[in-house]
Amino acid sequence: MAAKTTKGEIKKRGISPLRFVLVLNVLLACFAFLPASHLVPQLQRSILVAAAILLVFLCLLAWRVQKTGRVLWYEFLPRPVHYVQLTMHSSIYAYWGWYWRPVYHEIPLIIAQLVFVYVLDMLVCWSRRDKWVLGFGPFPIVLSTNLFLWFKPEWFFLQFLMLATGVLCKEFVTWQREGRRVHIFNPSAIALFVFSVGLIVTHSTHISWGEEIAVSFDRPPHMYLEIFLLGLVVQGLFSVTLVTLSAAAALYVLNIWYTGSTGIYYFVDTNIPAAVFLGLHLLVTDPATSPRKNFGKIIFGASYGAGVFGLYWLLGRIGAPTFYDKLLIVPPLNLTVRALDRLSVAVAARFRMPAWRPKMANYAHMAIWICLFAVMYATRFLSGKHPGSDPEFWRKACLEHRGRACESWVRQMDIACYHGSGPACMVVGIALDEGKMIPRDPTEAGKNFAHACELGISDGCTRVVRVAQDSGGGVFQSACDKGDGESCFLLGSLFYEGRAFPRDVARSFSLLQQSCSSGWWRGCGGLAELYRAGQGTLMDANLALDNFDKACREGIAPSCFSASSMYRGLNNQPQADARLRQGCELSQTFAGSSAAYLPVGAVANAKAVPAVCSSIDR
C-alpha cells in the first residue's frame, strides 16, 4: 500500500515541499554546466532560462502560500500505468540507441527534461490545490515525446515549451467523463501535435531531429518484434489491445489494396514504418484518453490507421515532411472518445453481444492480434529487406510510369546525396539534366553535380562545368538574381577556380557577397577566405573573422575550424577552443544525422568528423 504523507507528518518531520522543488530546480540548472551544454551556448541558455522561470514561479507560489497560510503536502502513489510505460520506453531507448548512438548522447538532456517536468508539475498542481501526487507520471510524458521529436541544441528552449504544453493541457484542458474530471488529450500527443503544426506551417523541420528519429527506427533489425512483445505487456494489463489491433489491421488492408492497385509501395521503403508501428502502441493507447468500450476501441484504432494513411498522402501533396502523419491524428481522435463510448452503448443495446468477462475478452483480442502479427511477420510484411528500399525498384517503376514512383525515386536519391553519397548526387543530377524521367531543371542538376564533385566524383566536376558553359552561366546567374544563395555560391566558386570561365576573383567576391546576404552560409565562409587572402578585395582579417564567425554560428563546421585557427593566431585561446568545439559538435551532429539513413552495418564517411575532434570531450 502506498505510503501517505499527511499535513501533520510534514510538520513533525520538517519536510518542506517548496524546498524539495528548489532542490530539483537547482539540479535542473546544473545540467547547463555539462560538457555537452558548454559546446552550444544556446543550449546552456535554454536550460538556465527554464530554471530561472521556474524559480520565479516558485517564489510567487511561496509568497502566496505564506500569505494564505496554506500547508502543501504530497502523497507517494506510483501508478502501474506509469511505471509499466517507463519500463517499455526504457527498453525501446536501449535497443534503438544501440543502432543509432545519438540516442545515448541525448540521455543527459532527457534527464534534464524529466527534472523540468517534475518541477513544473509540482508548481502547477500546488498553485491550484494543496496536495500533489508523487509518482512516475512525468516519465511517460517526457519519454514518449522524445521518442518522436527532439529539437536541436540551438533550439532546445522549444523542447521545454513542448513539454510545458503537455503538462498544462493535462492540468487545464479537461472534461467530465464517467463522473470524473479528466484530461481530454494524451499529454505527449497534444504537445507533439501543437509543435508539429508549428514546424510545418513555418517550414522549420530542419531545427528538429524529427525526420532522423523516424528514419532511424528502421535501423534495428528486430524493432517490430521488440515493440510487439513490449506492447503485449501493456495490452494484457490495461486492455487496450483492440486499439492497436484495429490500427494495424487498417494499415495492413490499406497497404495490400494500394500495392495491388498500383504495383508500388505506399510508404516507399516499408509497409508500416517502425515509428508508426510504435505510435499505434504508445500514442493512441493511453487508457485515460481512449474509449472504454470495445466497439469504440475498434473505431478509434481503425481511424488512427486510416488517418495516418491519409495524412501521409496529404503531407506529401503539400510538400511537408511525411513523418508527421502519426503525430497529427491523435488529438482529434481524443475528442471523439465520449461519443464513441456512447455509440458503443447504443450498439450493445441494439445487438446482442457475447457476454464475456472483460479480461477474457481482452485475452481473445490479444490472441487475434498475435495471429495477425505472426502473419505479417512470417510473410515479411514487417520483417526482412523491403523491395522498396532498393532505389533500382523505384527507377524501374518510374520508367514504367507507375503512380508516384518517380517522386519516390528522386526523394530517395536526394536524401542519399545530402547525407554524403556521391553516386546518388550523380543519379539525380543526370535525371534533372536529361529531363526524361522527371522535368528538366539545369540549375538543380548543376547543384547536384557540384555536390558529387565535392564528394570526390570526377564526372560531377566535369558535368557542372558543362552545365555552366552551355548557358554561359545564365542558369546560375538567373537563380542567383532571384535570391538563390546556393547558385550565387556555385557560380562564384566557378569564377574563382577558372574552370568554366576565365578566372575572375573580383566577380567571385561579388557573387559570394550576394550568396552570404541571401542566407547561404557557405557563401559567408567563402567570402571570409577571400578577405583573409586579399583576393578580389583588400585583405581584412577582421572582416574575415567576422564572416567565419557568422558562418560558424549558422552551422558551417569548416568555418568554425577556420575561425579557431584565426583566433589561435591572435593568441585568443579561449575563443579558439570554443570554435574548435563548436565545429566538432556540428560535424558530429551531421554524422549522427547521416547515420540514421545508412543501412545497418554501413560505415559513415570518415571525413565527416575531422581527426582533431577525437581528442575533444563531448
C-alpha positions in Angstrom: 0.0 0.0 0.0 1.3 3.5 -0.9 2.8 5.5 1.9 0.9 8.7 2.5 2.4 11.9 3.8 -0.1 13.9 5.8 -0.1 17.6 6.8 0.7 16.7 10.4 3.6 14.4 9.4 5.1 17.2 7.3 5.3 19.5 10.4 6.6 16.7 12.5 9.3 15.6 10.1 10.2 19.2 8.9 9.6 18.2 5.3 9.2 21.3 3.1 7.6 20.6 -0.3 8.8 24.0 -1.6 12.4 23.2 -0.6 12.1 20.0 -2.5 11.1 22.0 -5.6 14.0 24.3 -5.1 16.5 21.4 -4.9 15.2 19.9 -8.1 15.3 23.3 -9.8 18.9 23.8 -8.8 19.6 20.3 -10.2 18.0 21.4 -13.5 20.3 24.4 -13.6 23.3 22.2 -13.1 22.6 20.5 -16.4 23.7 23.8 -18.1 27.2 23.1 -17.0 27.7 19.7 -18.5 30.3 19.5 -21.3 27.7 19.0 -24.0 25.9 22.2 -22.9 29.2 24.2 -23.0 29.6 23.3 -26.6 26.4 25.0 -27.6 25.7 28.4 -25.8 22.1 28.4 -26.9 21.5 25.1 -25.2 23.1 26.3 -22.0 21.0 29.5 -22.1 17.8 27.4 -22.7 18.4 25.3 -19.5 19.3 28.3 -17.4 16.3 30.4 -18.6 14.0 27.4 -17.9 15.4 27.1 -14.4 15.1 30.9 -13.9 11.4 30.9 -15.0 10.6 28.0 -12.7 12.4 29.8 -9.8 10.2 32.9 -10.3 7.1 30.6 -10.3 8.4 29.0 -7.1 8.9 32.4 -5.4 5.4 33.6 -6.3 4.0 30.3 -5.0 6.0 30.6 -1.8 4.7 34.1 -1.3 1.1 33.1 -1.9 1.4 30.1 0.4 2.9 32.2 3.2 0.2 34.9 2.7 -2.7 32.4 2.8 -1.3 30.1 5.5 -1.8 27.0 3.2 0.0 23.8 4.0 1.3 21.9 1.0 1.7 18.2 1.0 2.2 15.2 -1.2 1.3 11.6 -1.5 3.6 8.9 -2.9 1.3 6.9 -5.2 3.1 5.0 -8.1 0.5 4.0 -10.7 1.1 0.8 -12.7 0.2 2.5 -16.0 3.1 4.9 -15.4 5.9 2.6 -14.3 4.9 -0.1 -16.9 5.2 2.5 -19.6 8.6 3.6 -18.1 9.8 0.0 -18.4 8.6 -0.2 -22.0 10.0 3.1 -23.0 13.4 2.4 -21.4 13.6 -0.9 -23.3 12.9 0.8 -26.6 15.5 3.5 -25.9 18.2 0.9 -25.0 17.6 -1.2 -28.2 17.2 1.8 -30.5 20.3 3.6 -29.2 22.4 0.5 -29.8 21.9 1.0 -33.5 21.7 4.8 -33.6 24.1 6.3 -31.0 22.7 9.9 -30.9 20.0 8.3 -28.7 22.6 7.6 -26.0 24.1 11.1 -26.4 20.7 12.6 -25.7 20.2 10.8 -22.4 21.5 13.7 -20.2 19.1 16.1 -21.8 16.2 13.7 -21.4 17.0 13.5 -17.7 17.1 17.3 -17.6 13.6 17.3 -19.2 12.4 14.9 -16.6 13.5 17.2 -13.8 11.9 20.2 -15.6 8.5 18.4 -15.9 8.6 17.2 -12.2 9.2 20.8 -11.1 6.6 22.3 -13.4 4.0 19.7 -12.5 4.5 20.3 -8.7 4.3 24.1 -9.2 1.2 24.0 -11.3 -0.5 21.5 -9.0 0.3 23.3 -5.8 -0.8 26.6 -7.3 -4.3 25.1 -7.6 -4.6 22.7 -4.6 -2.6 21.6 -1.6 -1.9 18.0 -2.5 0.5 16.8 -5.2 0.8 13.1 -6.1 4.4 11.9 -6.3 4.8 9.1 -8.7 6.1 8.2 -12.2 3.7 10.4 -14.1 6.2 12.7 -15.8 8.1 9.7 -17.2 5.6 8.8 -19.9 5.2 12.4 -21.0 8.9 13.0 -21.4 9.9 9.6 -22.8 7.0 9.3 -25.2 7.6 12.8 -26.5 11.3 12.2 -27.1 10.6 9.0 -29.0 9.1 11.2 -31.8 10.6 14.7 -31.7 13.8 16.4 -30.4 14.8 19.9 -31.1 18.4 20.5 -32.0 20.6 22.1 -29.2 20.4 25.6 -30.7 16.6 25.4 -30.4 16.3 23.4 -27.2 14.1 26.0 -25.5 11.3 24.7 -27.7 11.7 21.3 -26.2 10.9 22.8 -22.8 8.0 24.7 -24.2 6.7 21.5 -25.9 6.8 19.6 -22.6 5.2 22.5 -20.8 2.3 22.4 -23.3 1.7 18.8 -22.4 1.8 19.4 -18.7 -0.5 22.5 -18.9 -3.0 20.8 -21.2 -3.2 17.9 -18.8 -4.0 20.2 -15.9 -6.3 22.7 -17.6 -7.9 21.1 -20.7 -10.3 18.7 -19.1 -13.9 17.4 -19.3 -16.3 15.3 -17.4 -16.1 11.6 -18.2 -17.9 8.9 -16.3 -18.5 11.2 -13.3 -14.8 12.3 -13.1 -13.0 15.4 -14.3 -10.2 14.1 -16.5 -7.8 15.5 -19.1 -9.0 15.3 -22.7 -5.8 14.8 -24.6 -2.9 12.5 -24.2 -0.2 15.0 -22.9 2.5 13.8 -25.2 0.3 13.6 -28.2 -1.2 17.2 -27.8 2.3 18.6 -27.3 3.6 16.8 -30.4 0.6 17.9 -32.3 0.9 21.6 -31.5 4.6 21.8 -32.3 4.4 19.6 -35.4 1.8 22.0 -36.8 4.1 24.9 -35.9 7.1 23.3 -37.6 5.0 22.5 -40.7 3.5 26.0 -41.0 6.8 27.7 -40.5 8.8 25.3 -42.7 11.2 24.7 -39.8 11.5 21.0 -39.6 15.3 21.4 -40.0 15.6 22.8 -36.4 14.5 19.4 -35.1 15.6 15.8 -35.3 12.1 14.6 -36.2 12.9 13.1 -39.6 16.1 11.4 -38.4 14.3 9.9 -35.5 11.5 8.5 -37.7 14.1 7.0 -40.2 16.4 5.6 -37.5 13.7 3.4 -36.0 14.1 1.3 -39.1 17.8 0.5 -38.3 17.4 -2.0 -35.5 16.8 -5.4 -37.3 14.1 -6.6 -34.9 12.4 -3.3 -33.9 8.9 -4.5 -34.9 9.3 -7.7 -32.8 10.5 -5.7 -29.8 7.7 -3.2 -29.9 5.2 -6.1 -30.4 6.4 -8.0 -27.4 6.6 -5.0 -25.1 3.1 -4.0 -26.3 1.7 -7.3 -25.2 2.6 -6.5 -21.6 0.7 -3.2 -21.8 -2.2 -4.8 -23.6 -2.5 -7.6 -21.1 -2.5 -5.2 -18.1 -4.7 -2.3 -19.4 -7.0 -3.9 -22.0 -6.1 -1.7 -24.9 -5.4 -4.5 -27.4 -8.4 -3.6 -29.7 -7.0 -0.2 -30.4 -3.6 -1.5 -31.6 -5.2 -4.4 -33.4 -7.6 -2.2 -35.3 -5.0 0.3 -36.2 -2.6 -2.3 -37.5 -5.4 -4.2 -39.4 -6.5 -0.9 -41.1 -2.9 -0.2 -42.2 -2.4 -3.8 -43.4 -5.6 -3.8 -45.5 -4.9 -0.3 -47.0 -1.3 -1.3 -47.9 -2.3 -4.5 -49.5 -5.0 -2.6 -51.5 -2.6 0.1 -52.6 0.2 -2.2 -53.7 -2.2 -4.4 -55.5 -3.7 -1.5 -57.4 -0.6 0.4 -58.3 2.3 -2.1 -58.1 4.3 0.2 -55.9 4.6 0.7 -52.1 2.7 3.4 -50.3 5.3 4.1 -47.6 8.1 3.8 -50.1 10.6 1.6 -48.3 8.5 -0.2 -45.7 4.9 -1.4 -45.4 4.3 0.2 -41.9 7.1 2.5 -40.8 8.6 1.4 -37.5 7.8 4.8 -36.0 4.1 4.4 -37.0 4.1 0.9 -35.5 5.5 2.5 -32.3 2.8 5.1 -32.4 -0.1 2.6 -32.6 1.3 1.0 -29.4 2.1 4.2 -27.5 0.4 7.4 -28.7 -3.0 6.0 -29.3 -3.4 3.5 -26.5 -3.4 5.8 -23.4 -6.2 4.3 -21.3 -7.2 7.8 -19.9 -7.7 9.3 -23.4 -9.1 6.4 -25.4 -12.5 4.7 -25.5 -13.5 2.4 -22.7 -16.0 0.3 -24.7 -14.9 -2.4 -27.2 -16.8 -1.1 -30.3 -15.4 2.4 -29.6 -11.9 1.0 -29.4 -12.3 -0.7 -32.8 -13.4 2.6 -34.4 -10.8 4.6 -32.6 -7.9 2.3 -33.6 -9.1 1.9 -37.2 -9.5 5.6 -37.5 -5.9 6.1 -36.4 -4.6 3.7 -39.0 -6.7 5.2 -41.8 -5.8 8.7 -40.5 -2.1 8.0 -40.7 -2.5 6.6 -44.2 -4.5 9.7 -45.4 -2.2 12.2 -43.7 0.9 10.6 -45.3 -0.6 11.4 -48.7 -1.8 14.9 -47.7 1.5 15.9 -46.2 3.3 14.7 -49.4 0.9 16.7 -51.6 1.6 20.0 -49.7 5.4 19.4 -49.7 5.6 18.8 -45.9 7.7 16.1 -44.3 5.6 12.9 -44.2 6.8 11.7 -40.8 4.3 14.0 -39.1 1.5 11.6 -40.2 1.5 9.7 -36.9 1.7 12.9 -34.7 -1.3 14.9 -36.1 -4.1 12.4 -35.8 -4.2 11.5 -32.1 -5.6 14.8 -30.5 -8.6 14.9 -33.0 -9.3 11.3 -32.1 -9.1 12.1 -28.4 -12.0 14.5 -28.9 -14.2 11.6 -30.1 -13.9 9.2 -27.2 -17.0 10.2 -25.3 -19.1 10.0 -28.5 -17.5 6.6 -29.3 -18.4 5.3 -25.9 -22.0 6.5 -26.3 -22.1 4.8 -29.7 -20.8 1.6 -28.2 -23.5 1.6 -25.6 -26.1 2.1 -28.2 -24.7 -0.7 -30.4 -24.6 -3.1 -27.5 -28.2 -2.3 -26.6 -29.4 -2.9 -30.2 -27.4 -6.0 -30.9 -26.8 -9.0 -28.6 -23.1 -9.2 -27.9 -21.2 -12.1 -26.3 -21.3 -11.7 -22.5 -17.6 -12.3 -21.9 -15.8 -11.1 -18.8 -13.5 -8.1 -19.7 -10.3 -10.0 -19.0 -11.4 -13.0 -21.1 -12.4 -10.7 -23.9 -9.1 -8.9 -23.8 -7.2 -12.2 -24.0 -9.3 -13.2 -27.0 -8.4 -9.9 -28.6 -4.7 -10.5 -27.8 -4.9 -13.9 -29.5 -6.2 -12.4 -32.7 -3.5 -9.7 -32.6 -0.8 -12.3 -32.1 -2.1 -14.2 -35.1 -2.3 -11.1 -37.3 1.3 -10.0 -36.3 2.5 -13.6 -36.9 1.1 -13.4 -40.4 2.6 -10.0 -41.1 6.0 -11.1 -39.7 6.1 -14.5 -41.4 5.1 -13.1 -44.8 7.9 -10.4 -44.4 5.3 -7.7 -44.4 7.0 -6.4 -41.3 10.4 -8.0 -41.5 13.4 -8.5 -43.8 14.7 -6.3 -46.5 11.8 -4.4 -48.2 11.9 -4.2 -52.0 11.1 -0.5 -51.8 14.4 0.1 -50.0 16.3 -0.6 -53.3 16.4 2.6 -55.5 16.5 0.4 -58.6 13.0 -0.8 -57.9 11.8 2.8 -58.0 13.9 3.7 -61.1 12.2 0.8 -63.0 8.8 1.8 -61.6 9.4 5.4 -62.7 10.3 4.2 -66.3 7.1 2.3 -66.3 5.2 5.4 -65.1 3.7 3.7 -62.1 1.9 6.1 -59.7 4.3 8.4 -57.9 7.3 6.2 -58.4 9.4 9.0 -60.0 8.8 11.2 -57.0 9.7 8.5 -54.6 12.9 7.6 -56.5 14.1 11.2 -56.7 13.4 11.7 -53.0 15.4 8.6 -52.1 18.4 9.8 -54.2 18.1 13.4 -52.8 18.3 12.1 -49.2 21.3 9.8 -50.0 23.0 12.7 -51.8 22.5 15.1 -48.9 24.0 12.6 -46.5 27.2 12.0 -48.5 26.5 9.7 -51.4 28.3 11.0 -54.5 26.8 8.4 -56.8 23.3 9.4 -55.6 24.1 13.0 -56.4 25.1 12.0 -59.9 22.0 10.0 -60.5 19.7 12.9 -59.5 21.9 15.4 -61.5 21.7 13.3 -64.7 17.9 12.8 -64.3 17.4 16.6 -63.9 19.8 17.4 -66.7 18.2 15.0 -69.2 14.6 15.6 -68.3 13.5 12.2 -69.5 12.2 10.7 -66.2 11.5 14.0 -64.3 11.1 17.6 -65.5 14.4 19.1 -66.7 16.0 21.6 -64.3 19.6 22.5 -65.3 20.1 24.7 -62.2 19.2 21.9 -59.8 21.2 19.5 -62.0 24.3 21.7 -61.7 23.9 21.8 -57.9 23.8 18.0 -57.7 26.8 17.7 -59.9 28.7 20.2 -57.8 27.9 18.2 -54.6 29.0 15.0 -56.3 32.3 16.8 -57.3 32.8 17.8 -53.7 32.3 14.2 -52.7 35.1 13.0 -55.0 33.1 12.1 -58.2 35.3 13.5 -61.0 32.4 13.2 -63.5 30.4 15.5 -61.3 33.1 18.2 -61.7 33.1 17.8 -65.5 29.3 17.9 -65.7 28.9 21.0 -63.6 31.3 22.9 -65.8 29.4 21.8 -68.9 26.1 22.9 -67.4 27.5 26.3 -66.7 29.2 26.6 -70.1 26.1 25.6 -72.0 24.2 28.6 -70.7 27.2 30.9 -70.3 26.5 30.8 -66.6 23.0 32.1 -67.2 21.1 29.3 -65.4 23.0 30.0 -62.2 23.0 33.8 -62.6 19.3 33.9 -63.1 18.6 31.8 -60.0 21.2 33.9 -58.0 19.4 37.2 -59.1 16.2 35.7 -57.6 17.8 35.2 -54.2 19.1 31.6 -54.6 22.3 31.9 -52.4 23.5 28.4 -53.4 23.5 29.3 -57.1 25.5 32.5 -56.3 28.0 30.4 -54.3 28.3 27.8 -57.1 28.8 30.5 -59.8 31.3 32.4 -57.5 33.3 29.2 -57.0 33.5 28.6 -60.7 34.8 32.1 -61.4 37.3 31.7 -58.6 38.6 28.4 -59.8 38.5 29.4 -63.5 37.1 26.1 -64.6 34.0 27.1 -66.6 35.0 30.7 -67.3 38.3 32.8 -67.2 39.3 33.3 -63.6 37.8 36.4 -62.1 38.3 36.7 -58.4 36.6 40.2 -58.2 33.5 38.7 -59.8 33.8 35.7 -57.4 34.0 38.1 -54.5 30.8 39.9 -55.6 28.9 36.6 -56.0 30.0 35.3 -52.6 28.8 38.5 -51.0 25.4 38.0 -52.7 25.4 34.4 -51.6 26.1 35.3 -47.9 23.5 38.1 -48.0 20.9 35.6 -49.3 21.4 33.3 -46.3 23.6 30.6 -48.0 26.1 30.4 -45.1 28.8 28.6 -47.0 28.9 31.8 -49.1 30.0 33.6 -45.9 32.8 31.1 -45.4 34.0 31.6 -48.9 33.8 35.4 -48.6 35.9 35.1 -45.4 38.5 33.2 -47.3 38.8 36.0 -49.9 39.1 38.6 -47.1 41.8 36.6 -45.4 43.8 36.1 -48.6 43.1 39.6 -50.0 41.8 38.1 -53.3 39.2 40.2 -55.2 39.2 42.7 -52.3 41.6 44.3 -49.8 43.0 41.9 -47.2 41.0 42.4 -44.0 41.5 39.9 -41.1 38.7 41.4 -39.0 36.1 41.0 -41.8 37.5 37.5 -42.5 37.0 36.6 -38.9 33.5 38.2 -38.7 32.4 36.1 -41.7 33.9 32.9 -40.4 32.1 33.5 -37.1 28.8 34.2 -38.9 29.0 31.0 -40.9 30.0 29.1 -37.8 27.0 30.4 -35.9 24.8 29.2 -38.7 26.1 25.7 -38.6 29.0 25.6 -41.1 31.6 23.4 -39.4 34.6 24.2 -41.7 34.1 27.9 -40.9 34.3 27.1 -37.2 37.7 25.4 -37.7 38.9 28.4 -39.8 37.8 30.8 -37.1 39.5 28.7 -34.5 42.7 28.9 -36.5 42.5 32.7 -36.7 41.7 33.1 -33.0 44.7 31.0 -32.2 46.8 33.3 -34.4 45.5 36.2 -32.4 46.5 34.4 -29.1 42.9 34.2 -28.1 43.0 30.6 -26.9 39.5 30.5 -25.2 37.8 31.6 -28.4 39.9 29.3 -30.5 38.9 26.3 -28.3 35.3 27.4 -28.3 35.1 27.5 -32.1 37.0 24.2 -32.4 34.5 22.5 -30.0 31.6 24.1 -32.0 33.0 22.8 -35.3 33.4 19.3 -33.8 29.9 19.3 -32.4 28.5 20.4 -35.7 30.5 17.7 -37.5 29.4 15.0 -35.0 25.8 16.1 -35.2 25.8 15.9 -39.0 27.5 12.5 -38.8 24.8 11.3 -36.4 22.0 12.6 -38.6 23.5 10.9 -41.7 23.9 7.6 -39.7 20.1 7.5 -39.4 19.9 7.0 -43.2 22.7 4.4 -43.6 21.9 0.7 -43.9 22.7 -1.3 -40.8 26.4 -2.2 -40.9 27.3 0.6 -43.3 30.2 2.8 -42.4 29.8 6.6 -42.3 32.1 8.9 -44.2 35.3 9.0 -42.1 35.9 12.6 -43.3 32.7 13.8 -41.8 34.3 14.4 -38.4 37.9 15.7 -38.5 40.6 13.7 -36.7 41.2 16.6 -34.3 37.7 16.1 -32.8 38.7 12.7 -31.4 40.6 14.5 -28.7 37.6 16.8 -27.8 35.3 15.6 -24.9 31.7 15.8 -25.9 
